[in-house]
Amino acid sequence: MRTRVAFLFYIILTITVQSQDISQLHFNKNNEFKVVQFTDTHINVESDKNVDAFTTIKKIMALEKPDLVVLTGDVATDGNPEKTYKEFEAIFTEAKMPWIVTLGNHDSQADLSRKEVADFLQNLNYCLNNDQGDTYGNSNFVYPVRSTDNKNKALIYIMDSNAYSTLKPEVDGWGWFDNSQVSWYKEKSKEYTQLNNNQPLPAIAFFHIPLPEYYQAWKNKKVKAIGKRKEQECGPEINTGMFAAMLEAKDVMGTFVGHDHNNDYIGVHYNMALAYGRVTKTKTYNKAPVEGARIIVLKEGKRSFDTWIREVNGKKVYPCTWPDSFEE
């Protein structure tokens, strides 16, 4: 009996250690941390729709060998999205790849509520989703990226930009950050800043719907954006001040979104990068860009990152460095 209990304890301990190791994000021996952002896959395995995106994801991961994958919304559109997410789980488990999902406007339009999707994701293998329910929305959390000696050196914010206006019919359009989310961000930023001798840590943020300030970054005449804008930015009609909060906190270097399939630019507004990913679902119309992903490489101890688009055909486009490539 004792042997059996000891064996069960060993299994539980092993699983716990493995889980802890997976959730600990660290800079590599080259003092870099690479994130691949896939976005707007719109996969529906029930109807065999956009399933080629799985192949795109595997190809780009093999080329880039990232440390983390982030899916920035409109990921699964099945009646029951669990089937599509289980396919993602299989891919990332085979690759032993930590992955995170931010929810888009289409991710809670089927059989499962937004909270049910978020809860399901948190139980998937290698998925780091960790919403604590301490603010509005269903995917709000932050991960530190640590040095080899386990000190916090950078932050990755994951946020739920919500789905649609909650003030219809007076206000139409897309969702926006709730005031409680702005306060939540301020609290988290302050907490990590205080732990770092009151110095803001270099940070990046991922969510689905672009901030209202994205158009200002595109039309910035002093600092030209890099990439393409082939459609109007579909941001919210209400501005609750997340961009201002980030400027004041001085930690976020750049934000990375999806939502607008035909935009893939990175621009600068008040010295903060506002960037789109590259749509990952298969190209289905002429205006759409070649499917791919955005790559972001953080650098330990520096307020700087490299970024580029990697297309499914292997082509690397729009390589740049923030802030060096965007100086006036």
VENDA-V587104 format. One record per residue. RES is the residue in one letter. PHI is phi as a letter, one per 40 degrees, with the letter a starting at -180 (none if undefined). OMEGA is omega as a letter, one per 40 degrees, with the letter a starting at -180 (none if undefined). Layout:
res: (RES:RES)
phi: (PHI:PHI)
omega: (OMEGA:OMEGA)
//
This chain:
res: (M:R:T:R:V:A:F:L:F:Y:I:I:L:T:I:T:V:Q:S:Q:D:I:S:Q:L:H:F:N:K:N:N:E:F:K:V:V:Q:F:T:D:T:H:I:N:V:E:S:D:K:N:V:D:A:F:T:T:I:K:K:I:M:A:L:E:K:P:D:L:V:V:L:T:G:D:V:A:T:D:G:N:P:E:K:T:Y:K:E:F:E:A:I:F:T:E:A:K:M:P:W:I:V:T:L:G:N:H:D:S:Q:A:D:L:S:R:K:E:V:A:D:F:L:Q:N:L:N:Y:C:L:N:N:D:Q:G:D:T:Y:G:N:S:N:F:V:Y:P:V:R:S:T:D:N:K:N:K:A:L:I:Y:I:M:D:S:N:A:Y:S:T:L:K:P:E:V:D:G:W:G:W:F:D:N:S:Q:V:S:W:Y:K:E:K:S:K:E:Y:T:Q:L:N:N:N:Q:P:L:P:A:I:A:F:F:H:I:P:L:P:E:Y:Y:Q:A:W:K:N:K:K:V:K:A:I:G:K:R:K:E:Q:E:C:G:P:E:I:N:T:G:M:F:A:A:M:L:E:A:K:D:V:M:G:T:F:V:G:H:D:H:N:N:D:Y:I:G:V:H:Y:N:M:A:L:A:Y:G:R:V:T:K:T:K:T:Y:N:K:A:P:V:E:G:A:R:I:I:V:L:K:E:G:K:R:S:F:D:T:W:I:R:E:V:N:G:K:K:V:Y:P:C:T:W:P:D:S:F:E:E)
phi: (none:c:c:c:c:c:c:c:c:c:c:c:c:c:c:c:c:c:c:c:c:c:c:c:c:b:c:c:c:c:g:b:b:b:b:b:b:b:a:f:c:f:c:b:c:c:b:f:b:f:c:c:c:c:c:d:c:c:c:c:c:c:c:c:f:c:c:a:b:b:b:c:g:f:c:b:b:c:c:b:c:d:c:c:c:c:c:d:d:c:c:c:c:c:c:f:b:c:a:b:b:c:c:b:c:c:c:b:b:b:c:b:c:c:c:c:c:c:c:c:c:c:b:c:c:g:c:c:d:a:c:c:g:c:a:c:g:b:a:b:a:b:b:c:b:b:c:c:c:g:c:c:b:a:b:b:c:b:b:c:c:g:b:b:d:c:b:c:c:c:b:b:g:c:c:a:c:c:d:c:c:c:c:c:d:d:c:c:c:c:c:c:c:c:c:b:f:g:b:c:c:d:b:b:b:b:a:c:c:c:c:d:c:d:c:c:c:c:c:c:c:c:b:c:c:b:h:b:b:b:a:c:c:c:c:c:c:b:b:c:g:c:c:c:c:c:c:c:c:g:b:c:c:a:b:b:b:b:g:c:c:c:b:a:c:b:b:b:b:f:g:b:c:b:b:c:c:b:d:b:c:c:d:b:a:d:c:c:c:c:c:a:a:c:b:b:b:c:b:d:g:b:c:a:a:c:a:a:b:b:c:c:c:g:c:b:b:f:c:a:b:c:c:d:c:b:c:c)
omega: (i:i:i:i:i:i:i:i:i:i:i:a:a:i:a:a:i:i:i:a:a:a:i:a:a:i:a:a:i:i:i:i:a:i:i:i:i:a:i:i:i:a:i:a:i:a:i:a:i:a:i:i:i:i:i:a:i:i:a:i:i:i:a:a:a:i:a:i:i:i:a:i:a:a:a:a:i:i:i:a:i:a:i:a:i:i:i:a:a:i:a:i:i:a:a:a:i:a:a:i:i:a:i:a:a:a:i:a:a:a:a:i:i:i:i:i:a:i:i:a:a:a:a:a:i:i:a:i:a:i:a:a:a:i:a:i:a:i:i:i:a:i:i:i:a:i:i:i:i:i:i:a:i:a:i:i:i:a:i:i:i:a:a:i:i:a:i:e:a:a:a:i:a:i:a:i:i:i:i:i:i:i:i:i:a:a:i:i:i:a:a:i:i:i:a:i:i:i:a:i:i:a:i:a:i:i:a:a:a:i:i:a:a:a:i:i:a:a:i:a:a:a:a:i:i:a:a:i:a:i:i:i:a:i:a:i:a:i:a:i:i:i:i:i:i:i:a:a:i:i:a:i:a:i:a:a:i:i:a:a:a:i:i:a:i:i:a:i:a:i:i:a:i:a:i:i:i:a:a:i:a:i:a:i:a:a:a:i:i:a:a:a:i:i:i:a:i:a:a:i:a:i:a:i:i:i:i:i:i:i:a:i:i:a:i:a:i:i:i:i:i:e:a:a:a:i:a:none)
//
